[in-house]
Structures are given as C-alpha cells and as structure tokens.
Amino acid sequence: LADRARVEDAAAWIDAHAAALGREDVPVAEAAGRVLCEAVPAEVDLPPFDLAAVDGFAVRAEETVGASAYNPLRFRLAADAGDLPAGGAVRLEAGDRLPRGADAMVPLGHVEPVDAGACAIVEPAVAGNEVERAGSHSARGSVLLASRRRLGPGDIGMLAAAGHARAGVVRRPRVCCMTRGDRIEVDANGLMLRALIERDGAILAAPSRANPEGEVLRDALEPAGADLVVLVGRDDRAAEALTVGGGGFAIDGVALRPGGATGIGRTAAGVPVFRLPVAAVACYWAYEFFAGRAIRLLGGRSPALPFGSRTATVARKIVSEIGTTEIVPVQCAGPGEVEPMASFAEAGLGAVTQADGFVVVPESSEGYQRGATVTVYLLR
Amino acid sequence: LADRARVEDAAAWIDAHAAALGREDVPVAEAAGRVLCEAVPAEVDLPPFDLAAVDGFAVRAEETVGASAYNPLRFRLAADAGDLPAGGAVRLEAGDRLPRGADAMVPLGHVEPVDAGACAIVEPAVAGNEVERAGSHSARGSVLLASRRRLGPGDIGMLAAAGHARAGVVRRPRVCCMTRGDRIEVDANGLMLRALIERDGAILAAPSRANPEGEVLRDALEPAGADLVVLVGRDDRAAEALTVGGGGFAIDGVALRPGGATGIGRTAAGVPVFRLPVAAVACYWAYEFFAGRAIRLLGGRSPALPFGSRTATVARKIVSEIGTTEIVPVQCAGPGEVEPMASFAEAGLGAVTQADGFVVVPESSEGYQRGATVTVYLLR
C-alpha cells in the first residue's frame, strides 16, 4: 500500500494530461449545456431597438402635449406594422418593439377607450417615457458571456437576442468504455458508467462491453478514435494493448477508499486511460474522482466533483484511517447536522442511493469529532 | 395593481392543477434523469452471489489448513469458469464473483508464485475470509429506491445490479410553446424557453412559433395534444381559442417583479396554460416561477426553483417595494457575503447571465439591511 498515489497527486496528474478539446460550432438552439470556447461579444446593442417598458400605447410625445382629463386627445389606433402614422397610437405590451416614429409609451392608466378605431389620451408623455432604449442593457462589442461558461437557458436567450445564430463550444469528449461483460450477468457497471459519462457531457463512442480479443481497445487507441478510454477491471490483453508504442499506467493504485484500485495512464498517442475497479461502489467513486475529472476537463468543465456542497456540523463521530482519503456517506441528523451511515464497504452502492451526501476525509485525518464543521457534498 | 395575485397564491393554484403524469416503462439504460413512479424493490439479494472482497485467490478454505511460510501449500491455477476444481485456486479481483465451491479469498500477500500453472499459499484462510456475502448489502424485496426519486447514475447501477431491465417512470410532459415570432426579429424567447423546458425534463411538442390563425393553439388544446401550453405575449386569437368550452385564465397578473405580467389558467379540457410576458427577462422569471413549476410537477419533480441555495450575509442594502415579491440579482462580495447588482429592469437578461445568484424578497418586506442573513439561489 506504501506506493499508492495520494489522491491530490492523482488529480494533479490528470489535470496535467487532460485539457479542453477543440472547438465546434453549433446552432444556438442546440447549445444549452455546452461550454463556450471563448468570450462572446454582443453583435448588436441590447436591446437592439427601443422597446416598450410598460403595457400601453406607443405615441409621438409631441402630439400628447396638452392632454388632460379635461382635454382628452384623440388618437387613431394604428396597426403594429413598422411606421407610426401621424396622429396614431399603437397598442403594445412591455417588451414589444416601438414602431418607427414613436418615442414614448403612454401607460394604460392614462388612456380612455373611445371606439374600435380610436383612443383618448388624458396625460401628456415626454419623449423617452416608459421606453427601454436601444443599447441601454449593453453596447455592441461588450462581452456578453465569458469564455468557458457552461450555457444555461438564460445564456441561450442572450446569445439569440444579441444576434448569434451559432456558438463556438468545446467539442464533446468521445469516451470508449469497456466493462467486463464476460464475467457478470448484468452489466450494471456499464450502464452506470454510461449515465455518469453522459452526465459529464461526453458521448459513449464504442460498445461498452470488452471485445474478448482486445480489438475494441486497439481500435479505440487509434488517433481517430476515442478521446479517453475507461476500462473496468484488470485485463491482461487490454494492459498489453495499452503498452504498444510506449503507453502505460503512470499511477496504479490510489490511497482512496472506496475506489483506490484504479490505474491511470495514457496510450502512446496520449489518450488518457482509466482502469476502474470491478466492485460497483468502488467503480462509482473511481469514476467520480478520476475518470470523471478527466472527462470534465476534456469537455471544458470544472474538474471538481459535480455536486453541490454546504458546511454542516458532525452529530456523530466520523472515523477514518490515516494514510487513506476516505469517502464517508452521511445523512441529515437535524438542522445543519450530519451523521455517518453504514459504510460503502457494508452497504455497497446502496449507500450512494440512500445517503443524503458524503464527506471526504483527507488522508492526513483520523476523522471528525462530534461538533466539528465539515463540507458535505450533496447527493440529492 | 391591487388585484394582482400573490406569488404564493399563484403557486398554490399551480400545485392544485398540475399533478404528476402517468407511468411509462423505459429500459434502465435510458432511465437516467427520469423520475420513478413508485418505490422499487430489489428483485434479488444484493450482491446476488458471493463476491471477492479483495484481489487474490479464491479457494476452498478447508484445503488451506496448515499452510505457512514453512509449509507452503501448492494450488493449481484454475480458469474462472463456474466450478472450482479440488486443489485449485482462481485469481480474482475485488468485486468478481466467486466460483462455485470456493468459500474464501486468500489475499495476494499470502500467496507466492510457483510457475505458470500453480501458486503456493502460505497462510490458512477460514471460510468467508474476504468474501462479500450474497445478500449482505440488501435482501430481496427490500426497498432499493423510493417513489418519486429522480434517477442518478448510481441509481441506474443499483437497478441493473438488482435485476431490473426496465423502470417505471413518470411520462415526460409534452409542452406546446408559442412565442410571438411575428413581432421580433430573432425568436430569443422561443430558444430560451426551449432550453428551460428541456432542462425541466419536458419535450417541446409543437413548433415554437405561433400560427397566425391560432390553429396550433387549437391543435394543442385537443385532448390528445400537449400536457401544458406556454404562450408568450397577449394574443387575442389565442385568448379566444382558450375560452372555447369554458377555459380561461384564473390568474391574470402576479405581484412579482420581473415576470408579473403572467396569465395562468386552463383549457376546458384541463390543460394548464401559461401566458408569459414578452420582455426577455420577465419571460425568464415568469417561466421559473410559474410555467416551470407546473412542468416540474407534471414530470414528478420537485416544484421548487431548480437552483442550489445557501445562506449569505448582505454586504450592501437590498431595497424592495412592499406589496411585490422582488427578484434581486446579487454577486459575491466576500466570503459568505452578497451584494445587489444592477437590477433586471436596468440590465435585462444580462443580469441573469452576470449574477452569481439571486435573492427573492417577499412582498411583505422592504428589503434587507446590511448584515441581514438571506437565502441566495445560485445561478452558477
């Protein structure tokens, strides 16, 4: 066990060998969840034209001079079609574009109905009244979205509003995942890894079951093949295929529990390869800490564990072995309090599905006393 | 403004009129992210058979009696193929299934190599040594996953390991979204709403642009059509189509800023209909608070705002108008501190993309003084 890598050294190796992939251009309509390659400037002022800031009537302000309850001024209702005719008013809703010629909005409360073709305005409006000016949110050329931002729905709206039809995003990693389908009845690891790989924005690039002759591995290791290879379990044929041309595992075993029986390396062509343990719960955590870290980096995402976190107080002592980073499942024990649950060794993957979260006890620590403050990663 | 609904009353109306849709069965391989219709019991004990708990050799424990460094016992290496022959040992890795006949694992450290066909065991093993017993994680029939759980990658692994090939999940809501593509140059609201609707697990069921004749709306309101309708902007034709047979808006205007110019109702057939404002930032928040709430409920998800949250201290006063629930964009101002940014009215959708999070000031509050503790919803 003495030559197991420390978790932080394994992470540093991964960070040094997995950089964001190249750019691809996708339609903005399909860019949600993707990661921007570079900062995006506004192609136009925002808003690109004057907008109504309230529900009401768009008018020429100068034509409303003198309007009052005692002197209602009659305006013809005009269609919302480009130009505002003299003496006309157009019914608009907040967010609508002002017609050409209009320079003010009269709110609904300052307008009285006359007939189907006209309305009466009872308060004067000054130019610019209740108008959201073109460029008032941001100017053409200003940075709308920072490089490496993962695009959310609001960002998609911004890109479209700012005149972008396409977005330059980091290519999705193609991952070749080979489980040992020959030794187990249901390929539970394969299905779980597929869900993890897709959650992290990558594409499963090859069948998830190992070819008994190792041909899938050789195919995957071709330059045109996968961006990353995940193997589950030790496999002499795969290990042999990996060493062709000088590839191999730089790290074999990490001081992490569960999930430490992990190999981390590269093919001769530089494709990262992760060998994950067979036991389901160990496979799960080895993915989250190592293979997933690399996949997230390749996709331009943060390498960090993809869970929300918060601080909590330890309600019952958490025990851990010095020299090993230990992942401890916890449940809520009261407001802002957590307590350890049956360990992953005792409960297997069930501890992942039943826990509210987990605590990572560093290798230098024997655990946490009752009352200690810890960071809890949230599993729900 | 006096007759605007309170945000909590609008939420209560939605909760009373949007229940989880019916069940559909999907392959476990495609169930990630879906919501379980009912609790799932284990079809088998877990693990379903005895597993190796360490890397080493599977043996019959009785055959190792008397083994020591001075009396190494020779075992023939056997293939991992069902039955363990007498006098044989099989090389396994933690998580592998024990062959029939084997009842103990001898760890690698207690084995010495002899030749390609044999090994020597130098410590006796007792039955059950380093074996993960069938059923030790959970028993057949025990509840693996609770009803309404949204399936994560670990859950997919559990379902597969427990013998489930398919899962009964809540059907994905079909949403008909009609924006006013006729009045704006780029359908930014339509693209943004598509990303929001898909984020919340629903399927866009019809073209996102309004049919000028209102036919799309009529189609959507057929019983076989959409589960929910989103309209953007006031549209007399749509309003008219909605009232056919007794449908209509139960709520027209909510005391929320931005996003209050929202209509909430149902068709005669009971399909929820949301009319969202045209201005992009108002459209965004009206979706998150109202239409999205209903879509999340239809899909069996939590109706809550789909953002992580944490408490923070207010570093600069947050001002809000009494009588209106106000959404205030904030940025980090120091460890555990937030401060308000340029408002949504000033910066539009840019305030969504630039903020670190937002604070919801209830209608009964004038805001928060410096030093107050608030809940911040995280936008990053």
Interface residues (C-beta under 8 A of the other chain):
Chain A: V28 A29 A32 L46 P47 P48 L51 D55 D80 E93 A94 G95 D96 R97 E132 S136 H137 S138 L144 L145 G152 P153 G154 D155 I156 G157 M158 A160 A161 G163 R183 I184 E185 V186 D187 A188 N189 L191 M192 L193 R194 A195 L196 E198 R199 G233 R234 A261 P277 V278 A279 A280 A282 C283 Y284 G308 R310 E346 A347 G348 L349 G350 V352 T353 L378 L379
Chain B: V28 A29 A32 L46 P47 P48 L51 D55 D80 E93 A94 G95 D96 R97 E132 S136 H137 S138 L144 L145 G152 P153 G154 D155 I156 G157 M158 A160 A161 G163 R183 I184 E185 V186 D187 A188 N189 L191 M192 L193 R194 A195 L196 E198 R199 G233 R234 A261 P277 V278 A279 A280 A282 C283 Y284 G308 R310 E346 A347 G348 L349 G350 V352 T353 L378 L379
